[in-house]
């Protein structure tokens, strides 16, 4: 885009659907936006300028203006005549919006229902009872959740006066879901913003620095715990050999719980009513896995070192760490979310620290009592 003139970009935009065109306009430097918009038909200018007034990740930025509206009192026959005679219909559409005289939507009716209905029936009688309209300023991630929850094909976008100003379709939501999945994956890796292939090393380094620095601090904390039990480790070298097992199992167990919890938070399935039930489930799951892997690891360690005491020690540490991992994996992201901090980007480093510290403390602490 930086290599193209405003006139060229305007020509490209005229050939695109409005939602695709909007992605180009919002990524053009502001000083060029007006030049581009001034080259467009007035109807398009008004639509794009309206959308630019809303936040970048809002529903208004992904809506399109190509949709079909009909009057509240139209019959199926009138609607069919309109569809046949109109020269300005969207290339693809599955639903028609019924609006009143103030352009406020009453609901939407599917084309399939209209085609199967008596020509004398009013289309408003075919409108779906559970009509869902999207506020223009709603975050696009929540738009995706609404489409998933209500199994929508399309949804009208309304302004503060509840007037219909655009429509969001299923293909737009597929794009949203893909983008959010990529963002969540990056955030779980401690990357605050999406990286582009054109980013230079300095930009990439800045993007990754913060959470690497926080991870360094938490790693020092875990090392401090190990240092407390330095004398115990010197007495039994096997403890140092087995410490990575305790840390790795706890970290992986916590990551499993964390991933599930973030998905539940993102899809709004986790709420005040069921949070304790989910916490109890994850703690019990952690305890059960702890008991199972305590037995497996204990047997393995016994035949490796021929020392029953060390086998019992690592088994006990495994039970404690996997149980705490289950608790931390859900409690930390829930707490961060309540504090309005995105758990997808911040929870991983804290959860890993908890499992490392607790795992080392349990393993070496119990060992110090018997060595």
C-alpha positions as CSV (number, residue, x, y, z in Angstrom):
1,X,0.0,0.0,0.0
2,X,2.9,2.4,0.8
3,X,4.0,2.0,-2.9
4,X,0.6,2.9,-4.4
5,X,-0.9,6.3,-5.0
6,X,-4.2,7.3,-3.4
7,X,-5.9,7.2,-6.9
8,X,-4.7,3.7,-7.5
9,X,-5.9,2.5,-4.1
10,X,-9.3,4.2,-4.7
11,X,-9.6,2.3,-8.0
12,X,-8.9,-1.0,-6.2
13,X,-11.4,-0.2,-3.5
14,X,-14.2,0.4,-6.0
15,X,-13.9,-3.2,-7.1
16,X,-14.1,-4.7,-3.6
17,X,-16.9,-5.5,-1.2
18,X,-17.2,-2.8,1.4
19,X,-15.9,-5.0,4.3
20,X,-12.8,-6.0,2.3
21,X,-12.3,-2.4,1.2
22,X,-12.4,-1.2,4.8
23,X,-9.4,-3.4,5.7
24,X,-7.4,-1.5,3.1
25,X,-8.6,2.0,4.2
26,X,-8.0,1.5,7.9
27,X,-4.4,0.4,7.2
28,X,-3.6,3.4,5.1
29,X,-1.9,6.3,6.9
30,X,-4.4,8.9,8.0
31,X,-3.0,11.6,5.8
32,X,-3.9,9.5,2.8
33,X,-7.4,8.3,3.9
34,X,-9.2,11.5,3.0
35,X,-7.5,11.6,-0.5
36,X,-8.7,8.0,-1.1
37,X,-12.2,8.6,0.2
38,X,-12.7,11.8,-1.8
39,X,-12.2,9.7,-5.0
40,X,-15.1,7.4,-4.1
41,X,-18.8,7.8,-4.7
42,X,-20.6,9.8,-2.0
43,X,-22.5,6.7,-0.7
44,X,-19.2,4.8,-0.2
45,X,-17.6,7.9,1.4
46,X,-20.4,8.2,4.0
47,X,-20.2,4.5,4.9
48,X,-16.4,4.4,5.3
49,X,-16.3,7.7,7.3
50,X,-19.0,6.4,9.6
51,X,-17.0,3.2,10.2
52,X,-13.8,5.1,10.9
53,X,-15.5,6.9,13.8
54,X,-15.7,3.6,15.7
55,X,-12.8,1.8,17.5
56,X,-10.4,-0.3,15.3
57,X,-11.5,-3.7,16.6
58,X,-15.3,-2.9,16.7
59,X,-18.1,-4.4,14.8
60,X,-18.4,-1.3,12.6
61,X,-14.9,-1.9,11.2
62,X,-15.9,-5.4,9.8
63,X,-19.4,-4.7,8.7
64,X,-20.4,-4.3,5.0
65,X,-23.0,-2.0,3.5
66,X,-24.2,-4.6,0.9
67,X,-27.4,-5.9,2.3
68,X,-31.1,-6.0,1.5
69,X,-33.7,-4.2,3.5
70,X,-37.5,-4.1,2.9
71,X,-40.4,-2.2,4.3
72,X,-42.3,-3.5,7.3
73,X,-45.5,-4.0,5.4
74,X,-44.2,-5.7,2.3
75,X,-45.6,-9.0,1.3
76,X,-43.6,-12.0,0.0
77,X,-44.8,-11.2,-3.5
78,X,-43.7,-7.6,-3.3
79,X,-40.3,-8.7,-2.0
80,X,-39.9,-11.2,-4.8
81,X,-40.7,-8.5,-7.4
82,X,-38.2,-6.2,-5.8
83,X,-35.5,-8.8,-5.9
84,X,-36.1,-9.6,-9.5
85,X,-36.2,-5.9,-10.6
86,X,-33.4,-4.5,-8.5
87,X,-30.0,-3.8,-10.1
88,X,-28.2,-3.0,-6.9
89,X,-28.4,-6.3,-4.9
90,X,-25.3,-7.7,-3.1
91,X,-23.4,-10.4,-4.9
92,X,-24.3,-12.9,-2.2
93,X,-26.9,-12.8,0.6
94,X,-29.0,-15.3,2.5
95,X,-31.2,-13.1,4.6
96,X,-33.3,-9.9,4.2
97,X,-33.7,-7.3,6.9
98,X,-37.2,-5.9,7.7
99,X,-37.1,-2.3,8.9
100,X,-39.7,0.2,10.1
101,X,-40.0,3.8,8.8
102,X,-37.1,5.0,11.0
103,X,-34.8,2.3,9.5
104,X,-34.9,0.4,12.8
105,X,-34.7,-3.4,12.2
106,X,-37.6,-5.5,13.2
107,X,-35.8,-8.7,12.3
108,X,-34.5,-10.7,9.4
109,X,-36.0,-13.5,7.2
110,X,-34.1,-16.1,5.3
111,X,-34.4,-16.3,1.6
112,X,-35.3,-20.0,1.8
113,X,-38.3,-19.1,4.0
114,X,-39.4,-16.4,1.6
115,X,-39.2,-18.6,-1.4
116,X,-41.4,-21.3,0.2
117,X,-44.1,-18.9,1.5
118,X,-47.4,-17.7,0.1
119,X,-46.9,-14.4,-2.0
120,X,-49.7,-12.7,0.1
121,X,-48.0,-13.3,3.5
122,X,-46.2,-10.3,4.9
123,X,-42.5,-10.9,5.3
124,X,-42.6,-9.5,8.9
125,X,-44.5,-12.7,9.8
126,X,-41.6,-14.8,8.7
127,X,-39.1,-12.9,10.8
128,X,-37.1,-15.0,13.3
129,X,-38.3,-14.6,16.9
130,X,-34.8,-14.7,18.3
131,X,-33.5,-11.7,16.4
132,X,-29.9,-10.6,17.2
133,X,-28.4,-7.3,16.3
134,X,-24.9,-6.2,16.9
135,X,-24.0,-2.8,18.5
136,X,-21.6,-1.0,16.2
137,X,-19.1,-0.4,19.0
138,X,-19.0,-4.1,20.2
139,X,-15.6,-5.7,20.2
140,X,-15.2,-8.0,17.2
141,X,-14.1,-11.0,19.5
142,X,-17.5,-10.7,21.2
143,X,-19.2,-10.6,17.7
144,X,-17.6,-13.9,17.0
145,X,-18.9,-15.3,20.3
146,X,-22.5,-14.1,19.5
147,X,-22.4,-15.8,16.0
148,X,-21.2,-19.0,17.6
149,X,-23.7,-18.9,20.5
150,X,-26.7,-18.3,18.3
151,X,-25.5,-20.1,15.1
152,X,-26.0,-17.0,13.0
153,X,-25.5,-16.7,9.2
154,X,-25.5,-12.9,9.3
155,X,-26.4,-10.2,11.8
156,X,-27.4,-6.6,11.4
157,X,-25.2,-3.9,12.9
158,X,-27.0,-1.0,14.7
159,X,-25.9,2.4,15.9
160,X,-26.8,4.0,19.3
161,X,-30.2,4.9,17.9
162,X,-30.8,1.3,17.0
163,X,-30.8,2.1,13.3
164,X,-29.4,-0.5,10.9
165,X,-26.1,0.7,9.4
166,X,-24.5,-2.5,8.2
167,X,-24.3,-6.2,8.3
168,X,-21.8,-8.8,9.4
169,X,-21.7,-12.2,7.6
170,X,-20.4,-15.6,8.5
171,X,-17.3,-15.3,6.3
172,X,-16.3,-12.2,8.3
173,X,-16.6,-14.1,11.5
174,X,-14.5,-17.0,10.2
175,X,-11.7,-14.4,9.7
176,X,-12.2,-13.0,13.2
177,X,-12.0,-16.5,14.7
178,X,-8.8,-17.2,12.8
179,X,-7.2,-13.9,13.9
180,X,-8.2,-14.4,17.5
181,X,-6.8,-17.9,17.5
182,X,-3.4,-16.6,16.1
183,X,-3.4,-13.8,18.7
184,X,-4.1,-16.2,21.6
185,X,-1.4,-18.5,20.4
186,X,1.1,-15.6,20.3
187,X,0.0,-14.4,23.7
188,X,0.4,-17.8,25.2
189,X,4.0,-17.7,23.9
190,X,4.5,-14.3,25.6
191,X,4.4,-12.2,22.5
192,X,2.3,-9.1,23.0
193,X,1.5,-8.2,19.4
194,X,1.3,-10.1,16.1
195,X,4.6,-10.1,14.3
196,X,4.9,-9.5,10.6
197,X,7.4,-11.0,8.2
198,X,8.5,-7.5,7.3
199,X,9.4,-6.6,11.0
200,X,13.0,-5.8,11.6
201,X,15.0,-7.4,14.4
202,X,14.7,-4.3,16.7
203,X,10.9,-4.3,16.5
204,X,10.8,-8.0,17.1
205,X,13.1,-7.7,20.1
206,X,11.0,-4.9,21.6
207,X,7.9,-7.0,21.1
208,X,9.3,-10.0,23.0
209,X,11.4,-8.2,25.7
210,X,8.8,-7.5,28.4
211,X,7.7,-11.0,29.1
212,X,11.2,-12.4,28.7
213,X,12.2,-9.9,31.4
214,X,9.4,-11.0,33.6
215,X,10.3,-14.6,33.0
216,X,13.9,-13.9,34.1
217,X,12.6,-12.4,37.4
218,X,10.4,-15.5,38.0
219,X,13.2,-17.8,37.1
220,X,15.5,-16.1,39.6
221,X,12.8,-16.7,42.2
222,X,12.7,-20.5,41.4
223,X,16.5,-20.6,41.6
224,X,16.3,-18.9,45.0
225,X,14.1,-21.7,46.2
226,X,16.7,-24.2,45.0
227,X,19.4,-22.3,46.7
228,X,17.6,-22.6,50.1
229,X,18.1,-26.4,49.9
230,X,21.7,-26.3,48.6
231,X,23.1,-28.4,51.4
232,X,20.4,-31.1,50.9
233,X,21.2,-31.3,47.2
234,X,25.0,-31.6,48.0
235,X,24.2,-34.6,50.2
236,X,22.1,-36.4,47.6
237,X,23.1,-35.7,44.0
238,X,20.2,-37.7,42.7
239,X,17.9,-34.9,43.8
240,X,19.5,-32.5,41.3
241,X,19.1,-35.1,38.6
242,X,15.4,-35.6,39.3
243,X,14.4,-31.9,39.7
244,X,13.7,-31.3,36.0
245,X,11.1,-34.1,36.1
246,X,9.2,-32.4,38.9
247,X,9.3,-29.0,37.1
248,X,8.4,-30.3,33.7
249,X,5.4,-32.3,34.8
250,X,4.0,-29.4,36.9
251,X,4.6,-27.0,34.0
252,X,2.8,-29.2,31.5
253,X,-0.1,-30.0,33.7
254,X,-0.6,-26.3,34.5
255,X,-0.4,-25.4,30.8
256,X,-3.1,-27.9,30.0
257,X,-5.4,-26.4,32.6
258,X,-4.4,-22.8,31.6
259,X,-5.2,-23.5,27.9
260,X,-8.7,-24.9,28.7
261,X,-9.4,-22.0,31.1
262,X,-8.4,-19.3,28.6
263,X,-10.7,-20.9,26.0
264,X,-13.6,-20.9,28.5
265,X,-13.0,-17.3,29.3
266,X,-12.7,-16.3,25.6
267,X,-16.0,-18.1,24.8
268,X,-17.6,-16.6,27.9
269,X,-18.5,-20.1,29.1
270,X,-16.8,-19.4,32.5
271,X,-18.8,-17.3,34.8
272,X,-19.5,-16.6,38.5
273,X,-22.0,-19.4,38.7
274,X,-19.8,-22.2,37.5
275,X,-16.3,-21.0,38.4
276,X,-16.0,-22.9,41.7
277,X,-17.3,-26.1,39.9
278,X,-14.5,-25.8,37.3
279,X,-11.9,-25.0,39.9
280,X,-12.9,-28.1,41.9
281,X,-12.8,-30.2,38.7
282,X,-9.3,-29.1,37.8
283,X,-8.0,-29.6,41.4
284,X,-9.4,-33.1,41.6
285,X,-8.1,-33.9,38.1
286,X,-4.6,-32.6,39.2
287,X,-4.8,-34.8,42.3
288,X,-5.8,-37.9,40.3
289,X,-3.0,-37.3,37.7
290,X,-0.6,-36.7,40.6
291,X,-1.4,-40.1,42.2
292,X,-1.1,-41.9,38.8
293,X,2.2,-40.3,37.9
294,X,3.6,-40.5,41.4
295,X,3.2,-44.3,41.1
296,X,4.8,-44.4,37.6
297,X,7.6,-42.1,38.5
298,X,8.2,-43.7,41.8
299,X,8.7,-47.1,40.3
300,X,10.9,-45.7,37.6
301,X,13.1,-43.9,40.1
302,X,13.4,-46.9,42.4
303,X,14.8,-49.1,39.7
304,X,17.1,-46.3,38.5
305,X,18.6,-45.4,41.9
306,X,17.6,-48.4,44.0
307,X,16.6,-46.1,46.8
308,X,13.0,-46.4,48.1
309,X,13.3,-43.1,50.0
310,X,14.0,-41.1,46.9
311,X,11.2,-42.9,45.0
312,X,8.7,-41.9,47.7
313,X,10.1,-38.3,47.8
314,X,9.5,-37.7,44.1
315,X,6.1,-39.4,44.2
316,X,5.0,-37.1,47.0
317,X,6.3,-34.1,45.2
318,X,4.5,-35.2,42.0
319,X,1.2,-35.3,43.9
320,X,1.6,-31.9,45.4
321,X,2.9,-30.2,42.2
322,X,0.2,-31.6,39.9
323,X,-2.6,-30.7,42.3
324,X,-1.2,-27.2,42.7
325,X,-0.8,-27.0,38.9
326,X,-4.5,-27.7,38.4
327,X,-5.4,-25.0,40.9
328,X,-2.9,-22.4,39.5
329,X,-3.9,-23.1,35.9
330,X,-7.4,-21.9,36.5
331,X,-7.1,-19.5,39.5
332,X,-4.4,-17.3,38.0
333,X,-6.1,-16.6,34.6
334,X,-9.5,-16.1,36.4
335,X,-7.9,-13.6,38.8
336,X,-6.1,-11.8,36.0
337,X,-9.3,-11.6,33.9
338,X,-11.2,-10.1,36.9
339,X,-8.4,-7.5,37.2
340,X,-9.1,-6.6,33.5
341,X,-5.6,-8.1,32.5
342,X,-5.6,-10.3,29.4
343,X,-4.8,-13.8,30.8
344,X,-3.8,-15.1,27.4
345,X,-0.7,-12.9,27.4
346,X,0.2,-12.7,31.1
347,X,-0.9,-16.0,32.8
348,X,1.7,-18.4,31.4
349,X,4.7,-16.8,33.1
350,X,3.0,-16.7,36.5
351,X,1.6,-20.2,36.3
352,X,5.0,-21.6,35.3
353,X,6.6,-19.8,38.2
354,X,4.1,-21.2,40.7
355,X,4.5,-24.8,39.5
356,X,8.3,-24.5,39.5
357,X,8.5,-22.9,43.0
358,X,6.0,-25.3,44.5
359,X,7.5,-28.3,42.8
360,X,11.0,-27.6,43.9
361,X,9.9,-26.5,47.4
362,X,7.8,-29.7,47.8
363,X,10.5,-32.0,46.5
364,X,13.5,-30.5,48.2
365,X,11.6,-29.5,51.3
366,X,10.4,-33.1,51.9
367,X,13.9,-34.4,51.1
368,X,15.5,-32.1,53.7
369,X,13.3,-33.7,56.4
370,X,14.7,-37.2,55.6
371,X,18.2,-36.7,54.3
